[in-house]
Amino acid sequence: MPNVVGLPAMDALALLENMDVKVKVKLNGNGIVKEQSINKSTKLKNNQTVTLKAS
C-alpha cells in the first residue's frame, strides 16, 4: 500500500485504482487526503478496500 496522505483525493483515487485497489473516499472540504485506513507499506489482501479521508 503506497502512502497517499497529502495527495489530492482524485489523484490518490486514480493511483490506487490503477493498482487494482478498491477505494472508498470520504470527502470533505478541499479534498486533500488526511488519513488512509491501511498503513503505507502494508501488503494488501485480495478484495481489500482502503478508505481515504480527505478534507
PyMOL Python script that loads the backbone (N, CA, C, O; Angstrom):
from pymol import cmd

cmd.read_pdbstr("""\
ATOM      1  N   MET A   1       0.843  -1.176   0.000  1.00  0.00           N
ATOM      2  CA  MET A   1       0.000   0.000   0.000  1.00  0.00           C
ATOM      3  C   MET A   1       0.887   1.238   0.000  1.00  0.00           C
ATOM      4  O   MET A   1       1.712   1.406   0.898  1.00  0.00           O
ATOM      5  N   PRO A   2       0.728   2.099  -0.990  1.00  0.00           N
ATOM      6  CA  PRO A   2       1.516   3.336  -1.010  1.00  0.00           C
ATOM      7  C   PRO A   2       0.947   4.365  -0.032  1.00  0.00           C
ATOM      8  O   PRO A   2      -0.211   4.273   0.377  1.00  0.00           O
ATOM      9  N   ASN A   3       1.753   5.321   0.328  1.00  0.00           N
ATOM     10  CA  ASN A   3       1.309   6.430   1.165  1.00  0.00           C
ATOM     11  C   ASN A   3       0.672   7.480   0.260  1.00  0.00           C
ATOM     12  O   ASN A   3       1.345   8.045  -0.602  1.00  0.00           O
ATOM     13  N   VAL A   4      -0.614   7.743   0.450  1.00  0.00           N
ATOM     14  CA  VAL A   4      -1.298   8.748  -0.364  1.00  0.00           C
ATOM     15  C   VAL A   4      -1.712   9.966   0.459  1.00  0.00           C
ATOM     16  O   VAL A   4      -2.365  10.871  -0.061  1.00  0.00           O
ATOM     17  N   VAL A   5      -1.339   9.994   1.732  1.00  0.00           N
ATOM     18  CA  VAL A   5      -1.643  11.145   2.586  1.00  0.00           C
ATOM     19  C   VAL A   5      -0.928  12.372   2.018  1.00  0.00           C
ATOM     20  O   VAL A   5       0.261  12.328   1.704  1.00  0.00           O
ATOM     21  N   GLY A   6      -1.673  13.450   1.896  1.00  0.00           N
ATOM     22  CA  GLY A   6      -1.121  14.690   1.352  1.00  0.00           C
ATOM     23  C   GLY A   6      -1.430  14.896  -0.124  1.00  0.00           C
ATOM     24  O   GLY A   6      -1.261  15.996  -0.650  1.00  0.00           O
ATOM     25  N   LEU A   7      -1.883  13.839  -0.791  1.00  0.00           N
ATOM     26  CA  LEU A   7      -2.244  13.958  -2.209  1.00  0.00           C
ATOM     27  C   LEU A   7      -3.683  14.441  -2.347  1.00  0.00           C
ATOM     28  O   LEU A   7      -4.502  14.210  -1.457  1.00  0.00           O
ATOM     29  N   PRO A   8      -3.997  15.109  -3.453  1.00  0.00           N
ATOM     30  CA  PRO A   8      -5.406  15.386  -3.737  1.00  0.00           C
ATOM     31  C   PRO A   8      -6.163  14.056  -3.848  1.00  0.00           C
ATOM     32  O   PRO A   8      -5.641  13.084  -4.394  1.00  0.00           O
ATOM     33  N   ALA A   9      -7.375  14.020  -3.336  1.00  0.00           N
ATOM     34  CA  ALA A   9      -8.150  12.779  -3.293  1.00  0.00           C
ATOM     35  C   ALA A   9      -8.308  12.143  -4.671  1.00  0.00           C
ATOM     36  O   ALA A   9      -8.231  10.921  -4.797  1.00  0.00           O
ATOM     37  N   MET A  10      -8.527  12.946  -5.695  1.00  0.00           N
ATOM     38  CA  MET A  10      -8.726  12.390  -7.035  1.00  0.00           C
ATOM     39  C   MET A  10      -7.444  11.764  -7.575  1.00  0.00           C
ATOM     40  O   MET A  10      -7.499  10.758  -8.282  1.00  0.00           O
ATOM     41  N   ASP A  11      -6.296  12.344  -7.250  1.00  0.00           N
ATOM     42  CA  ASP A  11      -5.014  11.758  -7.665  1.00  0.00           C
ATOM     43  C   ASP A  11      -4.771  10.440  -6.939  1.00  0.00           C
ATOM     44  O   ASP A  11      -4.326   9.464  -7.543  1.00  0.00           O
ATOM     45  N   ALA A  12      -5.065  10.417  -5.646  1.00  0.00           N
ATOM     46  CA  ALA A  12      -4.897   9.197  -4.856  1.00  0.00           C
ATOM     47  C   ALA A  12      -5.825   8.101  -5.373  1.00  0.00           C
ATOM     48  O   ALA A  12      -5.423   6.943  -5.486  1.00  0.00           O
ATOM     49  N   LEU A  13      -7.054   8.467  -5.683  1.00  0.00           N
ATOM     50  CA  LEU A  13      -8.026   7.514  -6.216  1.00  0.00           C
ATOM     51  C   LEU A  13      -7.535   6.917  -7.530  1.00  0.00           C
ATOM     52  O   LEU A  13      -7.596   5.702  -7.717  1.00  0.00           O
ATOM     53  N   ALA A  14      -7.055   7.749  -8.433  1.00  0.00           N
ATOM     54  CA  ALA A  14      -6.558   7.270  -9.726  1.00  0.00           C
ATOM     55  C   ALA A  14      -5.355   6.347  -9.543  1.00  0.00           C
ATOM     56  O   ALA A  14      -5.271   5.301 -10.187  1.00  0.00           O
ATOM     57  N   LEU A  15      -4.429   6.726  -8.673  1.00  0.00           N
ATOM     58  CA  LEU A  15      -3.244   5.911  -8.412  1.00  0.00           C
ATOM     59  C   LEU A  15      -3.631   4.531  -7.900  1.00  0.00           C
ATOM     60  O   LEU A  15      -3.138   3.517  -8.394  1.00  0.00           O
ATOM     61  N   LEU A  16      -4.513   4.497  -6.910  1.00  0.00           N
ATOM     62  CA  LEU A  16      -4.895   3.223  -6.302  1.00  0.00           C
ATOM     63  C   LEU A  16      -5.736   2.369  -7.246  1.00  0.00           C
ATOM     64  O   LEU A  16      -5.568   1.150  -7.289  1.00  0.00           O
ATOM     65  N   GLU A  17      -6.637   2.991  -7.998  1.00  0.00           N
ATOM     66  CA  GLU A  17      -7.441   2.223  -8.953  1.00  0.00           C
ATOM     67  C   GLU A  17      -6.568   1.625 -10.047  1.00  0.00           C
ATOM     68  O   GLU A  17      -6.852   0.528 -10.527  1.00  0.00           O
ATOM     69  N   ASN A  18      -5.509   2.326 -10.450  1.00  0.00           N
ATOM     70  CA  ASN A  18      -4.574   1.772 -11.437  1.00  0.00           C
ATOM     71  C   ASN A  18      -3.823   0.570 -10.886  1.00  0.00           C
ATOM     72  O   ASN A  18      -3.299  -0.240 -11.650  1.00  0.00           O
ATOM     73  N   MET A  19      -3.769   0.450  -9.564  1.00  0.00           N
ATOM     74  CA  MET A  19      -3.126  -0.692  -8.906  1.00  0.00           C
ATOM     75  C   MET A  19      -4.152  -1.776  -8.561  1.00  0.00           C
ATOM     76  O   MET A  19      -3.834  -2.729  -7.851  1.00  0.00           O
ATOM     77  N   ASP A  20      -5.392  -1.627  -9.069  1.00  0.00           N
ATOM     78  CA  ASP A  20      -6.498  -2.553  -8.808  1.00  0.00           C
ATOM     79  C   ASP A  20      -6.864  -2.643  -7.331  1.00  0.00           C
ATOM     80  O   ASP A  20      -7.246  -3.706  -6.842  1.00  0.00           O
ATOM     81  N   VAL A  21      -6.747  -1.523  -6.628  1.00  0.00           N
ATOM     82  CA  VAL A  21      -7.136  -1.449  -5.223  1.00  0.00           C
ATOM     83  C   VAL A  21      -8.545  -0.863  -5.157  1.00  0.00           C
ATOM     84  O   VAL A  21      -8.844   0.128  -5.823  1.00  0.00           O
ATOM     85  N   LYS A  22      -9.406  -1.479  -4.352  1.00  0.00           N
ATOM     86  CA  LYS A  22     -10.743  -0.939  -4.144  1.00  0.00           C
ATOM     87  C   LYS A  22     -10.632   0.228  -3.171  1.00  0.00           C
ATOM     88  O   LYS A  22      -9.979   0.127  -2.133  1.00  0.00           O
ATOM     89  N   VAL A  23     -11.281   1.339  -3.522  1.00  0.00           N
ATOM     90  CA  VAL A  23     -11.127   2.572  -2.747  1.00  0.00           C
ATOM     91  C   VAL A  23     -12.490   3.147  -2.381  1.00  0.00           C
ATOM     92  O   VAL A  23     -13.408   3.189  -3.200  1.00  0.00           O
ATOM     93  N   LYS A  24     -12.598   3.587  -1.135  1.00  0.00           N
ATOM     94  CA  LYS A  24     -13.763   4.330  -0.665  1.00  0.00           C
ATOM     95  C   LYS A  24     -13.232   5.677  -0.193  1.00  0.00           C
ATOM     96  O   LYS A  24     -12.272   5.729   0.576  1.00  0.00           O
ATOM     97  N   VAL A  25     -13.844   6.763  -0.643  1.00  0.00           N
ATOM     98  CA  VAL A  25     -13.372   8.104  -0.292  1.00  0.00           C
ATOM     99  C   VAL A  25     -14.437   8.822   0.525  1.00  0.00           C
ATOM    100  O   VAL A  25     -15.604   8.878   0.138  1.00  0.00           O
ATOM    101  N   LYS A  26     -14.017   9.368   1.657  1.00  0.00           N
ATOM    102  CA  LYS A  26     -14.877  10.235   2.461  1.00  0.00           C
ATOM    103  C   LYS A  26     -14.331  11.647   2.277  1.00  0.00           C
ATOM    104  O   LYS A  26     -13.295  12.008   2.834  1.00  0.00           O
ATOM    105  N   LEU A  27     -15.049  12.430   1.487  1.00  0.00           N
ATOM    106  CA  LEU A  27     -14.564  13.740   1.064  1.00  0.00           C
ATOM    107  C   LEU A  27     -15.269  14.859   1.820  1.00  0.00           C
ATOM    108  O   LEU A  27     -16.490  14.853   1.977  1.00  0.00           O
ATOM    109  N   ASN A  28     -14.471  15.822   2.286  1.00  0.00           N
ATOM    110  CA  ASN A  28     -14.991  16.986   2.982  1.00  0.00           C
ATOM    111  C   ASN A  28     -13.990  18.118   2.773  1.00  0.00           C
ATOM    112  O   ASN A  28     -12.800  17.934   3.028  1.00  0.00           O
ATOM    113  N   GLY A  29     -14.434  19.259   2.325  1.00  0.00           N
ATOM    114  CA  GLY A  29     -13.512  20.382   2.167  1.00  0.00           C
ATOM    115  C   GLY A  29     -12.781  20.359   0.838  1.00  0.00           C
ATOM    116  O   GLY A  29     -13.368  20.055  -0.201  1.00  0.00           O
ATOM    117  N   ASN A  30     -11.459  20.692   0.879  1.00  0.00           N
ATOM    118  CA  ASN A  30     -10.710  20.873  -0.367  1.00  0.00           C
ATOM    119  C   ASN A  30     -10.195  19.585  -0.994  1.00  0.00           C
ATOM    120  O   ASN A  30      -9.641  19.626  -2.092  1.00  0.00           O
ATOM    121  N   GLY A  31     -10.361  18.441  -0.330  1.00  0.00           N
ATOM    122  CA  GLY A  31     -10.070  17.173  -0.967  1.00  0.00           C
ATOM    123  C   GLY A  31      -8.652  16.663  -0.884  1.00  0.00           C
ATOM    124  O   GLY A  31      -8.233  15.887  -1.744  1.00  0.00           O
ATOM    125  N   ILE A  32      -7.893  17.074   0.126  1.00  0.00           N
ATOM    126  CA  ILE A  32      -6.546  16.543   0.326  1.00  0.00           C
ATOM    127  C   ILE A  32      -6.641  15.370   1.299  1.00  0.00           C
ATOM    128  O   ILE A  32      -7.264  15.488   2.354  1.00  0.00           O
ATOM    129  N   VAL A  33      -6.031  14.244   0.951  1.00  0.00           N
ATOM    130  CA  VAL A  33      -6.095  13.052   1.801  1.00  0.00           C
ATOM    131  C   VAL A  33      -5.368  13.331   3.112  1.00  0.00           C
ATOM    132  O   VAL A  33      -4.189  13.686   3.120  1.00  0.00           O
ATOM    133  N   LYS A  34      -6.085  13.167   4.211  1.00  0.00           N
ATOM    134  CA  LYS A  34      -5.530  13.382   5.550  1.00  0.00           C
ATOM    135  C   LYS A  34      -5.269  12.065   6.272  1.00  0.00           C
ATOM    136  O   LYS A  34      -4.460  12.006   7.198  1.00  0.00           O
ATOM    137  N   GLU A  35      -5.963  11.003   5.839  1.00  0.00           N
ATOM    138  CA  GLU A  35      -5.857   9.717   6.536  1.00  0.00           C
ATOM    139  C   GLU A  35      -6.194   8.586   5.573  1.00  0.00           C
ATOM    140  O   GLU A  35      -7.058   8.731   4.708  1.00  0.00           O
ATOM    141  N   GLN A  36      -5.503   7.454   5.732  1.00  0.00           N
ATOM    142  CA  GLN A  36      -5.829   6.258   4.960  1.00  0.00           C
ATOM    143  C   GLN A  36      -5.993   5.105   5.934  1.00  0.00           C
ATOM    144  O   GLN A  36      -5.276   5.021   6.931  1.00  0.00           O
ATOM    145  N   SER A  37      -6.948   4.205   5.643  1.00  0.00           N
ATOM    146  CA  SER A  37      -7.293   3.142   6.592  1.00  0.00           C
ATOM    147  C   SER A  37      -6.274   2.012   6.630  1.00  0.00           C
ATOM    148  O   SER A  37      -6.241   1.248   7.594  1.00  0.00           O
ATOM    149  N   ILE A  38      -5.449   1.892   5.610  1.00  0.00           N
ATOM    150  CA  ILE A  38      -4.408   0.861   5.567  1.00  0.00           C
ATOM    151  C   ILE A  38      -3.068   1.571   5.536  1.00  0.00           C
ATOM    152  O   ILE A  38      -2.822   2.409   4.670  1.00  0.00           O
ATOM    153  N   ASN A  39      -2.206   1.237   6.478  1.00  0.00           N
ATOM    154  CA  ASN A  39      -0.909   1.906   6.590  1.00  0.00           C
ATOM    155  C   ASN A  39      -0.044   1.680   5.360  1.00  0.00           C
ATOM    156  O   ASN A  39      -0.143   0.652   4.689  1.00  0.00           O
ATOM    157  N   LYS A  40       0.808   2.664   5.079  1.00  0.00           N
ATOM    158  CA  LYS A  40       1.743   2.520   3.964  1.00  0.00           C
ATOM    159  C   LYS A  40       2.621   1.301   4.208  1.00  0.00           C
ATOM    160  O   LYS A  40       2.882   0.932   5.353  1.00  0.00           O
ATOM    161  N   SER A  41       3.065   0.694   3.151  1.00  0.00           N
ATOM    162  CA  SER A  41       3.927  -0.499   3.139  1.00  0.00           C
ATOM    163  C   SER A  41       3.219  -1.775   3.584  1.00  0.00           C
ATOM    164  O   SER A  41       3.848  -2.831   3.641  1.00  0.00           O
ATOM    165  N   THR A  42       1.924  -1.705   3.901  1.00  0.00           N
ATOM    166  CA  THR A  42       1.165  -2.900   4.259  1.00  0.00           C
ATOM    167  C   THR A  42       0.786  -3.641   2.987  1.00  0.00           C
ATOM    168  O   THR A  42       0.321  -3.031   2.025  1.00  0.00           O
ATOM    169  N   LYS A  43       0.984  -4.953   2.980  1.00  0.00           N
ATOM    170  CA  LYS A  43       0.605  -5.761   1.822  1.00  0.00           C
ATOM    171  C   LYS A  43      -0.910  -5.926   1.818  1.00  0.00           C
ATOM    172  O   LYS A  43      -1.512  -6.323   2.815  1.00  0.00           O
ATOM    173  N   LEU A  44      -1.504  -5.615   0.687  1.00  0.00           N
ATOM    174  CA  LEU A  44      -2.954  -5.709   0.560  1.00  0.00           C
ATOM    175  C   LEU A  44      -3.385  -7.134   0.266  1.00  0.00           C
ATOM    176  O   LEU A  44      -2.707  -7.869  -0.452  1.00  0.00           O
ATOM    177  N   LYS A  45      -4.524  -7.513   0.831  1.00  0.00           N
ATOM    178  CA  LYS A  45      -5.121  -8.819   0.571  1.00  0.00           C
ATOM    179  C   LYS A  45      -6.116  -8.677  -0.579  1.00  0.00           C
ATOM    180  O   LYS A  45      -6.570  -7.573  -0.881  1.00  0.00           O
ATOM    181  N   ASN A  46      -6.452  -9.794  -1.217  1.00  0.00           N
ATOM    182  CA  ASN A  46      -7.436  -9.773  -2.306  1.00  0.00           C
ATOM    183  C   ASN A  46      -8.755  -9.199  -1.810  1.00  0.00           C
ATOM    184  O   ASN A  46      -9.207  -9.511  -0.708  1.00  0.00           O
ATOM    185  N   ASN A  47      -9.356  -8.369  -2.623  1.00  0.00           N
ATOM    186  CA  ASN A  47     -10.660  -7.757  -2.355  1.00  0.00           C
ATOM    187  C   ASN A  47     -10.678  -6.853  -1.129  1.00  0.00           C
ATOM    188  O   ASN A  47     -11.752  -6.551  -0.609  1.00  0.00           O
ATOM    189  N   GLN A  48      -9.519  -6.418  -0.657  1.00  0.00           N
ATOM    190  CA  GLN A  48      -9.461  -5.498   0.474  1.00  0.00           C
ATOM    191  C   GLN A  48      -9.737  -4.079  -0.026  1.00  0.00           C
ATOM    192  O   GLN A  48      -9.296  -3.697  -1.110  1.00  0.00           O
ATOM    193  N   THR A  49     -10.463  -3.312   0.766  1.00  0.00           N
ATOM    194  CA  THR A  49     -10.806  -1.941   0.399  1.00  0.00           C
ATOM    195  C   THR A  49     -10.101  -0.969   1.331  1.00  0.00           C
ATOM    196  O   THR A  49     -10.080  -1.170   2.545  1.00  0.00           O
ATOM    197  N   VAL A  50      -9.532   0.071   0.769  1.00  0.00           N
ATOM    198  CA  VAL A  50      -8.911   1.132   1.559  1.00  0.00           C
ATOM    199  C   VAL A  50      -9.868   2.322   1.589  1.00  0.00           C
ATOM    200  O   VAL A  50     -10.463   2.684   0.575  1.00  0.00           O
ATOM    201  N   THR A  51     -10.003   2.918   2.767  1.00  0.00           N
ATOM    202  CA  THR A  51     -10.822   4.116   2.917  1.00  0.00           C
ATOM    203  C   THR A  51      -9.904   5.314   3.077  1.00  0.00           C
ATOM    204  O   THR A  51      -9.000   5.312   3.912  1.00  0.00           O
ATOM    205  N   LEU A  52     -10.146   6.333   2.272  1.00  0.00           N
ATOM    206  CA  LEU A  52      -9.384   7.571   2.350  1.00  0.00           C
ATOM    207  C   LEU A  52     -10.282   8.655   2.927  1.00  0.00           C
ATOM    208  O   LEU A  52     -11.416   8.832   2.481  1.00  0.00           O
ATOM    209  N   LYS A  53      -9.772   9.381   3.921  1.00  0.00           N
ATOM    210  CA  LYS A  53     -10.497  10.522   4.473  1.00  0.00           C
ATOM    211  C   LYS A  53      -9.797  11.781   3.984  1.00  0.00           C
ATOM    212  O   LYS A  53      -8.616  12.003   4.251  1.00  0.00           O
ATOM    213  N   ALA A  54     -10.548  12.590   3.267  1.00  0.00           N
ATOM    214  CA  ALA A  54      -9.984  13.805   2.684  1.00  0.00           C
ATOM    215  C   ALA A  54     -10.751  15.022   3.182  1.00  0.00           C
ATOM    216  O   ALA A  54     -11.974  14.995   3.320  1.00  0.00           O
ATOM    217  N   SER A  55     -10.007  16.082   3.445  1.00  0.00           N
ATOM    218  CA  SER A  55     -10.659  17.328   3.869  1.00  0.00           C
ATOM    219  C   SER A  55      -9.868  18.514   3.364  1.00  0.00           C
ATOM    220  O   SER A  55     -10.246  19.659   3.611  1.00  0.00           O
TER     221      SER A  55
END
""", "prot")
cmd.dss("prot")
cmd.show_as("cartoon", "prot")
cmd.util.cbc("prot")
cmd.orient("prot")
